[in-house]
């Protein structure tokens, strides 16, 4: 009985001692900070970040540290960090300018560009509803005057067709996800958008070529001169209904030629060549920043040109009686020529 009691007593003493030791150890561990074990990269704790992270790209330190602490401690910055792969742009984990580009593209360009296109479209509808087609003040004479050659018309219609293809596919790329994707579904829309992108990329150079040829053909006929200021002041007589003399092209057509077709067209073409990575005659580094700037310029100029083209297409088709005849057949009626381009008509009859 005594031996049994003594054994039990010793067991209790040993158990109490172990419990106290364990409790004190836990308490000590809570009070003493412990350096965490490094992860496989060895850089995800500030204690493992070197004083000068830039030295990681130099010598043996770069070789001994495969990862970059600064990527993790300051991810939303632009300075490049060391990477061992060929694409050195991968040294920036999060590109700050890329976030700014996304805000501009999905905010300013998409929203305000959409409003501009809507205003232009409904403005054309309102003009046609209120004014209708601009009629000639005198009946057609039946006398035809040659205005454009076959080659002139071929270049014009090729440029027009390529522009419509680019405008449609470009608008699908920019706005399609808002109205086309919910109808088609993600998979079908993805296939459709891939087709649009390829059409856009291959038709672009053809559009540029047409702009250059058309510029060579008609630049000398679009020099500003007599009658242009009077046309500008009265806005072509579209509101007053009064006849305004003009040369081969009036001021509105000249403005479209120089700013809409030539300037905006070449800006769109140049930025499109950058996006397609096919810039000729010069060396361009197609970096993220370069592509983002090109995308902003391309989208902005394309939206503005599309809005202006709506007015040009309207006046050249249903907006004015006889205006499409010149580009459709190459000839215009003498009455139309005298009423809308009197200075050119008088020059022909001298």
C-alpha positions as YAML, in Angstrom:
chain: A
units: angstrom
residues:
- id: 1
  name: UNK
  ca: [0.00, 0.00, 0.00]
- id: 2
  name: UNK
  ca: [2.81, 2.38, 0.89]
- id: 3
  name: UNK
  ca: [4.75, 1.42, -2.24]
- id: 4
  name: UNK
  ca: [1.76, 1.92, -4.40]
- id: 5
  name: UNK
  ca: [1.09, 5.35, -2.92]
- id: 6
  name: UNK
  ca: [4.70, 6.44, -3.42]
- id: 7
  name: UNK
  ca: [4.61, 5.42, -7.08]
- id: 8
  name: UNK
  ca: [1.46, 7.42, -7.66]
- id: 9
  name: UNK
  ca: [2.97, 10.44, -5.90]
- id: 10
  name: UNK
  ca: [6.12, 10.33, -8.06]
- id: 11
  name: UNK
  ca: [4.01, 10.09, -11.21]
- id: 12
  name: UNK
  ca: [1.97, 13.14, -10.21]
- id: 13
  name: UNK
  ca: [5.13, 15.16, -9.45]
- id: 14
  name: UNK
  ca: [6.68, 14.30, -12.84]
- id: 15
  name: UNK
  ca: [3.44, 15.18, -14.68]
- id: 16
  name: UNK
  ca: [3.18, 18.51, -12.85]
- id: 17
  name: UNK
  ca: [6.78, 19.32, -13.69]
- id: 18
  name: UNK
  ca: [6.25, 18.59, -17.38]
- id: 19
  name: UNK
  ca: [3.09, 20.69, -17.44]
- id: 20
  name: UNK
  ca: [4.84, 23.65, -15.83]
- id: 21
  name: UNK
  ca: [7.76, 23.35, -18.26]
- id: 22
  name: UNK
  ca: [5.42, 23.29, -21.22]
- id: 23
  name: UNK
  ca: [3.42, 26.28, -19.98]
- id: 24
  name: UNK
  ca: [6.54, 28.35, -19.39]
- id: 25
  name: UNK
  ca: [7.85, 27.44, -22.84]
- id: 26
  name: UNK
  ca: [4.65, 28.59, -24.52]
- id: 27
  name: UNK
  ca: [4.68, 31.83, -22.54]
- id: 28
  name: UNK
  ca: [8.27, 32.51, -23.53]
- id: 29
  name: UNK
  ca: [7.53, 31.81, -27.18]
- id: 30
  name: UNK
  ca: [4.70, 34.34, -27.16]
- id: 31
  name: UNK
  ca: [6.95, 37.04, -25.74]
- id: 32
  name: UNK
  ca: [9.93, 36.43, -28.04]
- id: 33
  name: UNK
  ca: [9.61, 37.40, -31.76]
- id: 34
  name: UNK
  ca: [10.65, 34.62, -34.06]
- id: 35
  name: UNK
  ca: [12.09, 35.14, -37.53]
- id: 36
  name: UNK
  ca: [9.77, 33.34, -39.95]
- id: 37
  name: UNK
  ca: [11.08, 30.61, -42.16]
- id: 38
  name: UNK
  ca: [11.67, 31.82, -45.72]
- id: 39
  name: UNK
  ca: [9.32, 30.75, -48.48]
- id: 40
  name: UNK
  ca: [10.71, 29.04, -51.60]
- id: 41
  name: UNK
  ca: [11.35, 32.47, -53.10]
- id: 42
  name: UNK
  ca: [12.99, 33.62, -49.87]
- id: 43
  name: UNK
  ca: [11.80, 37.20, -50.24]
- id: 44
  name: UNK
  ca: [8.28, 37.53, -48.89]
- id: 45
  name: UNK
  ca: [9.25, 38.95, -45.50]
- id: 46
  name: UNK
  ca: [10.85, 42.36, -44.88]
- id: 47
  name: UNK
  ca: [13.70, 40.77, -42.93]
- id: 48
  name: UNK
  ca: [14.84, 39.06, -46.12]
- id: 49
  name: UNK
  ca: [14.68, 42.20, -48.29]
- id: 50
  name: UNK
  ca: [18.18, 43.61, -48.91]
- id: 51
  name: UNK
  ca: [18.92, 47.25, -48.11]
- id: 52
  name: UNK
  ca: [19.41, 48.01, -51.81]
- id: 53
  name: UNK
  ca: [17.14, 45.86, -53.99]
- id: 54
  name: UNK
  ca: [18.70, 47.35, -57.16]
- id: 55
  name: UNK
  ca: [21.83, 45.34, -56.42]
- id: 56
  name: UNK
  ca: [19.86, 42.20, -57.22]
- id: 57
  name: UNK
  ca: [20.53, 42.81, -60.89]
- id: 58
  name: UNK
  ca: [24.30, 42.90, -60.33]
- id: 59
  name: UNK
  ca: [26.83, 40.13, -60.04]
- id: 60
  name: UNK
  ca: [26.56, 37.15, -57.73]
- id: 61
  name: UNK
  ca: [23.74, 38.64, -55.67]
- id: 62
  name: UNK
  ca: [21.43, 38.47, -58.70]
- id: 63
  name: UNK
  ca: [22.45, 34.86, -59.24]
- id: 64
  name: UNK
  ca: [21.97, 33.85, -55.63]
- id: 65
  name: UNK
  ca: [18.53, 35.52, -55.39]
- id: 66
  name: UNK
  ca: [16.28, 34.35, -58.23]
- id: 67
  name: UNK
  ca: [13.38, 36.50, -57.12]
- id: 68
  name: UNK
  ca: [13.01, 40.21, -56.59]
- id: 69
  name: UNK
  ca: [11.96, 41.54, -53.17]
- id: 70
  name: UNK
  ca: [10.97, 44.94, -54.60]
- id: 71
  name: UNK
  ca: [8.40, 43.27, -56.83]
- id: 72
  name: UNK
  ca: [6.52, 42.17, -53.74]
- id: 73
  name: UNK
  ca: [7.17, 45.13, -51.45]
- id: 74
  name: UNK
  ca: [6.28, 47.79, -54.07]
- id: 75
  name: UNK
  ca: [4.24, 46.12, -56.82]
- id: 76
  name: UNK
  ca: [2.40, 49.19, -58.11]
- id: 77
  name: UNK
  ca: [5.46, 51.01, -59.40]
- id: 78
  name: UNK
  ca: [7.04, 51.44, -62.80]
- id: 79
  name: UNK
  ca: [10.80, 50.78, -62.19]
- id: 80
  name: UNK
  ca: [11.91, 47.54, -63.79]
- id: 81
  name: UNK
  ca: [13.21, 44.74, -61.59]
- id: 82
  name: UNK
  ca: [15.56, 41.93, -62.52]
- id: 83
  name: UNK
  ca: [14.18, 39.03, -64.55]
- id: 84
  name: UNK
  ca: [16.12, 36.26, -66.24]
- id: 85
  name: UNK
  ca: [13.72, 35.76, -69.16]
- id: 86
  name: UNK
  ca: [14.17, 37.59, -72.51]
- id: 87
  name: UNK
  ca: [11.12, 39.83, -72.01]
- id: 88
  name: UNK
  ca: [12.55, 42.49, -69.70]
- id: 89
  name: UNK
  ca: [9.15, 44.18, -69.43]
- id: 90
  name: UNK
  ca: [8.12, 41.31, -67.18]
- id: 91
  name: UNK
  ca: [10.26, 42.94, -64.48]
- id: 92
  name: UNK
  ca: [7.33, 45.24, -63.69]
- id: 93
  name: UNK
  ca: [4.68, 43.28, -61.82]
- id: 94
  name: UNK
  ca: [1.93, 45.92, -62.14]
- id: 95
  name: UNK
  ca: [2.38, 48.70, -64.69]
- id: 96
  name: UNK
  ca: [0.95, 51.91, -63.29]
- id: 97
  name: UNK
  ca: [0.61, 53.53, -66.74]
- id: 98
  name: UNK
  ca: [-1.27, 50.45, -67.86]
- id: 99
  name: UNK
  ca: [-3.89, 51.10, -65.21]
- id: 100
  name: UNK
  ca: [-4.12, 54.72, -66.36]
- id: 101
  name: UNK
  ca: [-4.50, 53.55, -69.99]
- id: 102
  name: UNK
  ca: [-7.36, 51.25, -69.00]
- id: 103
  name: UNK
  ca: [-9.17, 54.12, -67.27]
- id: 104
  name: UNK
  ca: [-8.75, 56.35, -70.33]
- id: 105
  name: UNK
  ca: [-9.76, 53.63, -72.77]
- id: 106
  name: UNK
  ca: [-12.80, 52.38, -70.84]
- id: 107
  name: UNK
  ca: [-13.72, 55.77, -69.44]
- id: 108
  name: UNK
  ca: [-12.96, 58.87, -71.50]
- id: 109
  name: UNK
  ca: [-12.71, 57.26, -74.95]
- id: 110
  name: UNK
  ca: [-15.51, 54.73, -74.62]
- id: 111
  name: UNK
  ca: [-17.99, 56.97, -72.80]
- id: 112
  name: UNK
  ca: [-17.41, 60.35, -74.43]
- id: 113
  name: UNK
  ca: [-16.66, 58.74, -77.80]
- id: 114
  name: UNK
  ca: [-19.98, 56.94, -77.59]
- id: 115
  name: UNK
  ca: [-21.79, 60.20, -76.87]
- id: 116
  name: UNK
  ca: [-20.04, 61.89, -79.82]
- id: 117
  name: UNK
  ca: [-21.07, 59.12, -82.20]
- id: 118
  name: UNK
  ca: [-24.63, 59.18, -80.87]
- id: 119
  name: UNK
  ca: [-24.86, 62.97, -81.30]
- id: 120
  name: UNK
  ca: [-23.54, 62.74, -84.86]
- id: 121
  name: UNK
  ca: [-25.93, 59.91, -85.77]
- id: 122
  name: UNK
  ca: [-29.04, 61.48, -84.28]
- id: 123
  name: UNK
  ca: [-27.96, 64.89, -85.60]
- id: 124
  name: UNK
  ca: [-28.04, 63.48, -89.13]
- id: 125
  name: UNK
  ca: [-31.48, 61.96, -88.49]
- id: 126
  name: UNK
  ca: [-32.74, 65.27, -87.08]
- id: 127
  name: UNK
  ca: [-31.38, 67.18, -90.07]
- id: 128
  name: UNK
  ca: [-33.08, 64.86, -92.53]
- id: 129
  name: UNK
  ca: [-36.33, 64.95, -90.54]
- id: 130
  name: UNK
  ca: [-36.40, 68.76, -90.39]
- id: 131
  name: UNK
  ca: [-34.88, 69.74, -93.71]
- id: 132
  name: UNK
  ca: [-35.20, 66.62, -95.83]
- id: 133
  name: UNK
  ca: [-33.12, 66.27, -98.97]
- id: 134
  name: UNK
  ca: [-31.78, 69.58, -100.31]
- id: 135
  name: UNK
  ca: [-33.54, 70.03, -103.65]
- id: 136
  name: UNK
  ca: [-32.35, 71.94, -106.70]
- id: 137
  name: UNK
  ca: [-34.06, 75.29, -107.24]
- id: 138
  name: UNK
  ca: [-34.33, 74.65, -110.98]
- id: 139
  name: UNK
  ca: [-35.24, 71.49, -112.91]
- id: 140
  name: UNK
  ca: [-32.55, 69.21, -114.27]
- id: 141
  name: UNK
  ca: [-31.23, 70.31, -117.64]
- id: 142
  name: UNK
  ca: [-30.27, 66.91, -118.98]
- id: 143
  name: UNK
  ca: [-26.82, 68.26, -119.86]
- id: 144
  name: UNK
  ca: [-24.09, 66.15, -118.29]
- id: 145
  name: UNK
  ca: [-20.70, 67.48, -117.16]
- id: 146
  name: UNK
  ca: [-17.82, 65.15, -116.39]
- id: 147
  name: UNK
  ca: [-16.65, 65.51, -112.81]
- id: 148
  name: UNK
  ca: [-14.67, 62.37, -111.92]
- id: 149
  name: UNK
  ca: [-12.74, 59.81, -113.95]
- id: 150
  name: UNK
  ca: [-13.12, 56.05, -113.62]
- id: 151
  name: UNK
  ca: [-9.89, 55.84, -111.64]
- id: 152
  name: UNK
  ca: [-11.01, 58.66, -109.32]
- id: 153
  name: UNK
  ca: [-14.21, 56.81, -108.55]
- id: 154
  name: UNK
  ca: [-12.44, 53.46, -108.12]
- id: 155
  name: UNK
  ca: [-10.08, 54.92, -105.52]
- id: 156
  name: UNK
  ca: [-12.94, 56.73, -103.75]
- id: 157
  name: UNK
  ca: [-15.21, 53.67, -103.50]
- id: 158
  name: UNK
  ca: [-12.32, 51.43, -102.45]
- id: 159
  name: UNK
  ca: [-11.49, 53.90, -99.71]
- id: 160
  name: UNK
  ca: [-15.16, 54.16, -98.73]
- id: 161
  name: UNK
  ca: [-15.58, 50.37, -98.56]
- id: 162
  name: UNK
  ca: [-12.40, 49.92, -96.53]
- id: 163
  name: UNK
  ca: [-13.46, 52.73, -94.19]
- id: 164
  name: UNK
  ca: [-16.86, 51.13, -93.56]
- id: 165
  name: UNK
  ca: [-15.20, 47.78, -92.86]
- id: 166
  name: UNK
  ca: [-12.75, 49.41, -90.45]
- id: 167
  name: UNK
  ca: [-15.45, 51.47, -88.76]
- id: 168
  name: UNK
  ca: [-17.73, 48.48, -88.21]
- id: 169
  name: UNK
  ca: [-15.01, 46.13, -86.93]
- id: 170
  name: UNK
  ca: [-13.44, 48.89, -84.83]
- id: 171
  name: UNK
  ca: [-16.75, 49.70, -83.16]
- id: 172
  name: UNK
  ca: [-17.27, 45.99, -82.47]
- id: 173
  name: UNK
  ca: [-13.85, 45.81, -80.83]
- id: 174
  name: UNK
  ca: [-14.54, 48.90, -78.73]
- id: 175
  name: UNK
  ca: [-18.24, 48.52, -77.91]
- id: 176
  name: UNK
  ca: [-19.23, 44.99, -78.89]
- id: 177
  name: UNK
  ca: [-18.97, 43.55, -75.39]
- id: 178
  name: UNK
  ca: [-21.74, 45.88, -74.23]
- id: 179
  name: UNK
  ca: [-24.45, 44.83, -76.72]
- id: 180
  name: UNK
  ca: [-23.20, 42.02, -78.99]
- id: 181
  name: UNK
  ca: [-21.75, 39.64, -76.40]
- id: 182
  name: UNK
  ca: [-24.95, 39.39, -74.31]
- id: 183
  name: UNK
  ca: [-26.84, 38.41, -77.48]
- id: 184
  name: UNK
  ca: [-24.26, 36.05, -79.01]
- id: 185
  name: UNK
  ca: [-22.79, 34.55, -75.88]
- id: 186
  name: UNK
  ca: [-19.15, 34.56, -74.87]
- id: 187
  name: UNK
  ca: [-17.84, 31.80, -77.18]
- id: 188
  name: UNK
  ca: [-19.61, 32.97, -80.33]
- id: 189
  name: UNK
  ca: [-18.72, 36.58, -79.63]
- id: 190
  name: UNK
  ca: [-15.09, 35.63, -79.13]
- id: 191
  name: UNK
  ca: [-14.98, 33.93, -82.55]
- id: 192
  name: UNK
  ca: [-16.82, 36.85, -84.15]
- id: 193
  name: UNK
  ca: [-14.46, 39.39, -82.57]
- id: 194
  name: UNK
  ca: [-11.43, 37.43, -83.75]
- id: 195
  name: UNK
  ca: [-12.76, 37.67, -87.33]
- id: 196
  name: UNK
  ca: [-13.37, 41.41, -86.85]
- id: 197
  name: UNK
  ca: [-9.83, 41.90, -85.56]
- id: 198
  name: UNK
  ca: [-8.28, 40.13, -88.56]
- id: 199
  name: UNK
  ca: [-10.43, 42.09, -91.02]
- id: 200
  name: UNK
  ca: [-9.43, 45.30, -89.24]
- id: 201
  name: UNK
  ca: [-5.73, 44.45, -89.36]
- id: 202
  name: UNK
  ca: [-5.64, 43.45, -93.05]
- id: 203
  name: UNK
  ca: [-7.96, 46.17, -94.42]
- id: 204
  name: UNK
  ca: [-6.06, 48.96, -92.61]
- id: 205
  name: UNK
  ca: [-3.10, 49.15, -95.04]
- id: 206
  name: UNK
  ca: [-5.51, 49.25, -98.01]
- id: 207
  name: UNK
  ca: [-7.29, 52.23, -96.45]
- id: 208
  name: UNK
  ca: [-3.95, 54.00, -95.97]
- id: 209
  name: UNK
  ca: [-2.97, 53.38, -99.60]
- id: 210
  name: UNK
  ca: [-6.29, 54.84, -100.81]
- id: 211
  name: UNK
  ca: [-5.77, 57.96, -98.67]
- id: 212
  name: UNK
  ca: [-2.33, 58.55, -100.20]
- id: 213
  name: UNK
  ca: [-3.56, 58.06, -103.78]
- id: 214
  name: UNK
  ca: [-6.67, 60.19, -103.27]
- id: 215
  name: UNK
  ca: [-4.53, 62.93, -101.73]
- id: 216
  name: UNK
  ca: [-2.25, 62.96, -104.78]
- id: 217
  name: UNK
  ca: [-5.25, 63.09, -107.12]
- id: 218
  name: UNK
  ca: [-7.17, 65.92, -105.44]
- id: 219
  name: UNK
  ca: [-4.82, 67.97, -103.24]
- id: 220
  name: UNK
  ca: [-4.50, 70.69, -105.89]
- id: 221
  name: UNK
  ca: [-8.29, 71.01, -106.14]
- id: 222
  name: UNK
  ca: [-8.68, 71.45, -102.38]
- id: 223
  name: UNK
  ca: [-6.54, 74.56, -101.98]
- id: 224
  name: UNK
  ca: [-8.51, 77.20, -100.08]
- id: 225
  name: UNK
  ca: [-9.43, 80.17, -102.21]
- id: 226
  name: UNK
  ca: [-12.22, 82.33, -103.58]
- id: 227
  name: UNK
  ca: [-15.68, 81.71, -102.18]
- id: 228
  name: UNK
  ca: [-14.55, 79.61, -99.22]
- id: 229
  name: UNK
  ca: [-14.95, 82.33, -96.59]
- id: 230
  name: UNK
  ca: [-18.46, 83.19, -97.81]
- id: 231
  name: UNK
  ca: [-19.38, 79.50, -97.71]
- id: 232
  name: UNK
  ca: [-18.01, 79.19, -94.16]
- id: 233
  name: UNK
  ca: [-19.88, 82.26, -92.87]
- id: 234
  name: UNK
  ca: [-23.20, 81.03, -94.22]
- id: 235
  name: UNK
  ca: [-22.40, 77.36, -93.54]
- id: 236
  name: UNK
  ca: [-23.05, 76.57, -97.16]
- id: 237
  name: UNK
  ca: [-26.51, 78.11, -97.05]
- id: 238
  name: UNK
  ca: [-27.84, 74.93, -95.48]
- id: 239
  name: UNK
  ca: [-29.98, 76.86, -92.98]
- id: 240
  name: UNK
  ca: [-30.78, 79.97, -94.99]
- id: 241
  name: UNK
  ca: [-31.39, 78.11, -98.26]
- id: 242
  name: UNK
  ca: [-29.45, 80.78, -100.17]
- id: 243
  name: UNK
  ca: [-27.12, 79.85, -103.01]
- id: 244
  name: UNK
  ca: [-23.39, 80.10, -102.15]
- id: 245
  name: UNK
  ca: [-20.91, 79.98, -105.07]
- id: 246
  name: UNK
  ca: [-18.06, 77.48, -104.74]
- id: 247
  name: UNK
  ca: [-15.26, 76.01, -106.82]
- id: 248
  name: UNK
  ca: [-14.70, 72.35, -107.71]
- id: 249
  name: UNK
  ca: [-14.98, 71.58, -103.98]
- id: 250
  name: UNK
  ca: [-16.68, 73.83, -101.42]
- id: 251
  name: UNK
  ca: [-15.22, 74.73, -98.02]
- id: 252
  name: UNK
  ca: [-17.00, 71.87, -96.25]
- id: 253
  name: UNK
  ca: [-15.56, 69.34, -98.68]
- id: 254
  name: UNK
  ca: [-12.10, 70.90, -98.35]
- id: 255
  name: UNK
  ca: [-12.26, 70.76, -94.57]
- id: 256
  name: UNK
  ca: [-13.22, 67.09, -94.76]
- id: 257
  name: UNK
  ca: [-10.38, 66.48, -97.24]
- id: 258
  name: UNK
  ca: [-7.63, 68.13, -95.19]
- id: 259
  name: UNK
  ca: [-8.69, 67.40, -91.62]
- id: 260
  name: UNK
  ca: [-11.04, 64.41, -91.81]
- id: 261
  name: UNK
  ca: [-9.50, 62.31, -94.56]
- id: 262
  name: UNK
  ca: [-5.85, 63.40, -94.67]
- id: 263
  name: UNK
  ca: [-4.94, 64.37, -91.10]
- id: 264
  name: UNK
  ca: [-7.16, 62.01, -89.13]
- id: 265
  name: UNK
  ca: [-6.80, 59.27, -91.73]
- id: 266
  name: UNK
  ca: [-3.00, 59.36, -91.57]
- id: 267
  name: UNK
  ca: [-2.99, 59.60, -87.76]
- id: 268
  name: UNK
  ca: [-5.24, 56.53, -87.63]
- id: 269
  name: UNK
  ca: [-3.03, 54.74, -90.16]
- id: 270
  name: UNK
  ca: [0.24, 55.55, -88.38]
- id: 271
  name: UNK
  ca: [-1.06, 54.49, -84.96]
- id: 272
  name: UNK
  ca: [-2.63, 51.40, -86.54]
- id: 273
  name: UNK
  ca: [0.73, 50.43, -88.06]
- id: 274
  name: UNK
  ca: [2.25, 50.64, -84.58]
- id: 275
  name: UNK
  ca: [-0.50, 48.44, -83.13]
- id: 276
  name: UNK
  ca: [0.01, 45.94, -85.97]
- id: 277
  name: UNK
  ca: [3.80, 46.17, -85.48]
- id: 278
  name: UNK
  ca: [4.37, 46.87, -89.19]
- id: 279
  name: UNK
  ca: [5.81, 50.40, -89.17]
- id: 280
  name: UNK
  ca: [7.95, 50.70, -92.33]
- id: 281
  name: UNK
  ca: [11.19, 52.62, -92.92]
- id: 282
  name: UNK
  ca: [12.01, 53.09, -89.23]
- id: 283
  name: UNK
  ca: [12.84, 51.13, -86.10]
- id: 284
  name: UNK
  ca: [10.16, 51.15, -83.42]
- id: 285
  name: UNK
  ca: [10.31, 49.40, -80.04]
- id: 286
  name: UNK
  ca: [6.86, 47.95, -79.51]
- id: 287
  name: UNK
  ca: [6.80, 48.27, -75.74]
- id: 288
  name: UNK
  ca: [3.72, 48.38, -73.53]
- id: 289
  name: UNK
  ca: [3.84, 52.15, -73.18]
- id: 290
  name: UNK
  ca: [4.23, 52.63, -76.94]
- id: 291
  name: UNK
  ca: [1.25, 50.39, -77.68]
- id: 292
  name: UNK
  ca: [-0.92, 52.07, -75.04]
- id: 293
  name: UNK
  ca: [-0.26, 55.56, -76.42]
- id: 294
  name: UNK
  ca: [-0.86, 54.31, -79.98]
- id: 295
  name: UNK
  ca: [-4.14, 52.73, -78.89]
- id: 296
  name: UNK
  ca: [-5.38, 55.97, -77.30]
- id: 297
  name: UNK
  ca: [-4.45, 58.03, -80.37]
- id: 298
  name: UNK
  ca: [-5.92, 55.43, -82.74]
- id: 299
  name: UNK
  ca: [-9.25, 55.13, -80.91]
- id: 300
  name: UNK
  ca: [-9.70, 58.88, -80.40]
- id: 301
  name: UNK
  ca: [-8.91, 59.80, -84.02]
- id: 302
  name: UNK
  ca: [-11.04, 56.94, -85.37]
- id: 303
  name: UNK
  ca: [-14.11, 57.98, -83.35]
- id: 304
  name: UNK
  ca: [-13.74, 61.61, -84.46]
- id: 305
  name: UNK
  ca: [-13.30, 60.61, -88.11]
- id: 306
  name: UNK
  ca: [-16.33, 58.29, -87.94]
- id: 307
  name: UNK
  ca: [-18.48, 61.08, -86.50]
- id: 308
  name: UNK
  ca: [-17.39, 63.45, -89.28]
- id: 309
  name: UNK
  ca: [-17.86, 60.77, -91.93]
- id: 310
  name: UNK
  ca: [-21.53, 60.48, -90.98]
- id: 311
  name: UNK
  ca: [-22.07, 64.06, -92.16]
- id: 312
  name: UNK
  ca: [-20.01, 63.49, -95.30]
- id: 313
  name: UNK
  ca: [-21.94, 60.34, -96.19]
- id: 314
  name: UNK
  ca: [-25.28, 62.01, -95.48]
- id: 315
  name: UNK
  ca: [-24.63, 65.05, -97.72]
- id: 316
  name: UNK
  ca: [-23.15, 62.84, -100.44]
- id: 317
  name: UNK
  ca: [-26.17, 60.52, -100.59]
- id: 318
  name: UNK
  ca: [-29.68, 61.30, -99.37]
- id: 319
  name: UNK
  ca: [-28.92, 64.75, -97.99]
- id: 320
  name: UNK
  ca: [-28.58, 66.53, -101.32]
- id: 321
  name: UNK
  ca: [-30.27, 65.91, -104.65]
- id: 322
  name: UNK
  ca: [-27.84, 64.84, -107.38]
- id: 323
  name: UNK
  ca: [-24.72, 64.83, -105.16]
- id: 324
  name: UNK
  ca: [-24.06, 61.10, -105.51]
- id: 325
  name: UNK
  ca: [-24.23, 61.17, -109.31]
- id: 326
  name: UNK
  ca: [-20.66, 62.40, -109.66]
- id: 327
  name: UNK
  ca: [-19.20, 59.43, -107.80]
- id: 328
  name: UNK
  ca: [-21.74, 56.98, -109.19]
- id: 329
  name: UNK
  ca: [-21.48, 57.74, -112.90]
- id: 330
  name: UNK
  ca: [-18.67, 60.30, -113.09]
- id: 331
  name: UNK
  ca: [-21.05, 62.95, -114.47]
- id: 332
  name: UNK
  ca: [-23.29, 65.60, -112.89]
- id: 333
  name: UNK
  ca: [-26.17, 67.60, -114.30]
- id: 334
  name: UNK
  ca: [-25.37, 71.16, -115.41]
- id: 335
  name: UNK
  ca: [-28.08, 72.53, -113.11]
- id: 336
  name: UNK
  ca: [-26.50, 70.83, -110.11]
- id: 337
  name: UNK
  ca: [-23.02, 72.06, -111.08]
- id: 338
  name: UNK
  ca: [-24.21, 75.65, -111.50]
- id: 339
  name: UNK
  ca: [-26.15, 75.71, -108.23]
- id: 340
  name: UNK
  ca: [-23.60, 74.06, -105.92]
- id: 341
  name: UNK
  ca: [-20.27, 74.74, -107.66]
- id: 342
  name: UNK
  ca: [-20.91, 77.87, -109.68]
- id: 343
  name: UNK
  ca: [-17.28, 79.03, -109.78]
- id: 344
  name: UNK
  ca: [-16.20, 75.68, -111.25]
- id: 345
  name: UNK
  ca: [-19.15, 75.74, -113.69]
- id: 346
  name: UNK
  ca: [-18.30, 79.25, -114.89]
- id: 347
  name: UNK
  ca: [-14.67, 78.26, -115.37]
- id: 348
  name: UNK
  ca: [-15.71, 75.33, -117.58]
- id: 349
  name: UNK
  ca: [-17.89, 77.56, -119.75]
- id: 350
  name: UNK
  ca: [-15.36, 80.32, -120.38]
...
